[in-house]
C-alpha cells in the first residue's frame, strides 16, 4: 500500500533518506558503517544481508562460478558500469533551454522534439489516412487503429483495445483509480497527460499559440477549435436543421435542444439538464464553494471559467468580434445574442401571444406580463416588479443615489444603461435611419419606437380599461389614473 500512498516512515538518521520498510533501512545503514556481518561458509565472502542456506544453489544465493562464468559476469558488470557512466555524463552536461517557454532539457535532441509543440510541426504521417503526428511513437500507436486486431478485452464492459496501455487506462475508469495526483491542489487524474494539462492551470503555461492572433492555450485541441473562429470552419453539421458547429460537444448539446430531452438530474433539487457538464456546473450552486477570487474587485466564483470571463470585464478584453459591424464582446454568448440583431432571428416564442424574443431571459420576463407574476418586492413601499433590473433601479429612487456619472458633462444617472444612452448625445453618430421619414437615431430602440408611430403599433395594453399605447412609459403613466398613485411630492 505504501507504494501507492508514497509513505516512507523509516528514515536514516545519518543522511535523511527514507524507506518503506525497516529491512530496507537496516540494509542501507550498512553502507554508512561499511559493515558486512554475514560470511559464506564455503569461500568466506562477506555480504550485508543474511542468507538462510548458503549451500542452496538457487539464483538468489551466492554462487561459486566457473572461470568462464566469472569472465561473463565481469563483462556484465563492465556493461552496467558503462551505462552508469553515460548517465552521469548526461547529467553533467549543460541543459538545453527553450527560448519560447524557458523549459530545460537534457540534450539537443530532446529540445528539438519539444520545439515541435511550439511550431506545430508534424513530420510523421500515416500512409493509410494521411493523418500527421509530431512523434514517431504517436504514429506507431495510431497505426494500430487501422488493424482489426483488438486482443485486449475489458472484463467489465466488453470493450476491446488494440494495445495494452489503452486497455489498462480504460480499466481505471471502472475501478475509479486516479493515481496521478496534483501536488498543488491535491486533485487526482486517471492519466499522466490529464495531470500535465491540469498543472498548466497552476503554472500558467500556455504552449499553443494561435497563428492568427496573440491568444495562447493550454491544450492543442482548444487551439484548433479557436482557430476555426478565424477560418470560419464549422465541420460538425446538425442533420435536422443544417446548423454548423466548431466542435463536437456544441453539436451534441444542440441536438438535445431539438429533442428537448433532459436526461441529467440534480440529486439535490431535482432540476433537469441537457448535459452532465451543466449538472456539474449547477451542483456548485448548492455547495456555496467559490474558490476563484478576483484580485481586482474581490468577487468570487464557483468555476474557473466564470472567473476568467469576469476578469475580461476589468481588462476590457473583447476578443469575440462581430463580422457585420465590428463590435467586440467579452463572451461568445454575448456575440451570439448580438448576431441575432443582424439576422433577425428570434428563437424564443411566447406561449400566450405571437411575440418572439432574441433571449430566453426576455421571454421569461415578458410572460410575467400575461401571468401577472411579480417576484421582486420592495421592502420599503411594497411595490412589486417583474424583473430584477427594474427592482434594483426602483431601490435607487428611494435612496436618491445616482452612482453613474457622465465623464463629459458630469450629469449623474441611476443605472449604467441610462448613462450609456445619455452618452450618445455627445456623439454625432446616428446610424439608425427611419425607412419612412428618414429621421436618424443614435440608438436602435429609439428608431424602433419611432417607427411604431408610422405603423400605429400600440402593443402596450392597459389591463383595466383596454386602452393601448406605443410605449411602456406611456402605459405606466396612464395606469396611475386607475391606481391613484402620485409618486412625485413637492419639497
HELIX and SHEET records of a PDB file:
HELIX    1   1 UNK A    2  UNK A    5  1                                   4    
HELIX    2   2 UNK A   22  UNK A   33  1                                  12    
HELIX    3   3 UNK A   67  UNK A   92  1                                  26    
HELIX    4   4 UNK A  108  UNK A  119  1                                  12    
HELIX    5   5 UNK A  136  UNK A  143  1                                   8    
HELIX    6   6 UNK A  164  UNK A  175  1                                  12    
HELIX    7   7 UNK A  192  UNK A  203  1                                  12    
HELIX    8   8 UNK A  220  UNK A  231  1                                  12    
HELIX    9   9 UNK A  248  UNK A  259  1                                  12    
HELIX   10  10 UNK A  276  UNK A  287  1                                  12    
HELIX   11  11 UNK A  304  UNK A  315  1                                  12    
HELIX   12  12 UNK A  332  UNK A  343  1                                  12    
HELIX   13  13 UNK A  360  UNK A  371  1                                  12    
HELIX   14  14 UNK A  388  UNK A  399  1                                  12    
HELIX   15  15 UNK A  416  UNK A  423  1                                   8    
HELIX   16  16 UNK A  444  UNK A  455  1                                  12    
HELIX   17  17 UNK A  472  UNK A  483  1                                  12    
SHEET    1   A 2 UNK A  10  UNK A  11  0                                        
SHEET    2   A 2 UNK A  18  UNK A  19 -1                                        
SHEET    1   B 2 UNK A  38  UNK A  39  0                                        
SHEET    2   B 2 UNK A  46  UNK A  47 -1                                        
SHEET    1   C 2 UNK A  96  UNK A  97  0                                        
SHEET    2   C 2 UNK A 104  UNK A 105 -1                                        
SHEET    1   D 2 UNK A 124  UNK A 125  0                                        
SHEET    2   D 2 UNK A 132  UNK A 133 -1                                        
SHEET    1   E 2 UNK A 152  UNK A 153  0                                        
SHEET    2   E 2 UNK A 160  UNK A 161 -1                                        
SHEET    1   F 2 UNK A 180  UNK A 181  0                                        
SHEET    2   F 2 UNK A 188  UNK A 189 -1                                        
SHEET    1   G 2 UNK A 208  UNK A 209  0                                        
SHEET    2   G 2 UNK A 216  UNK A 217 -1                                        
SHEET    1   H 2 UNK A 236  UNK A 237  0                                        
SHEET    2   H 2 UNK A 244  UNK A 245 -1                                        
SHEET    1   I 2 UNK A 264  UNK A 265  0                                        
SHEET    2   I 2 UNK A 272  UNK A 273 -1                                        
SHEET    1   J 2 UNK A 292  UNK A 293  0                                        
SHEET    2   J 2 UNK A 300  UNK A 301 -1                                        
SHEET    1   K 2 UNK A 320  UNK A 321  0                                        
SHEET    2   K 2 UNK A 328  UNK A 329 -1                                        
SHEET    1   L 2 UNK A 348  UNK A 349  0                                        
SHEET    2   L 2 UNK A 356  UNK A 357 -1                                        
SHEET    1   M 2 UNK A 376  UNK A 377  0                                        
SHEET    2   M 2 UNK A 384  UNK A 385 -1                                        
SHEET    1   N 2 UNK A 404  UNK A 405  0                                        
SHEET    2   N 2 UNK A 412  UNK A 413 -1                                        
SHEET    1   O 2 UNK A 432  UNK A 433  0                                        
SHEET    2   O 2 UNK A 440  UNK A 441 -1                                        
SHEET    1   P 2 UNK A 460  UNK A 461  0                                        
SHEET    2   P 2 UNK A 468  UNK A 469 -1                                        
END                                                                             
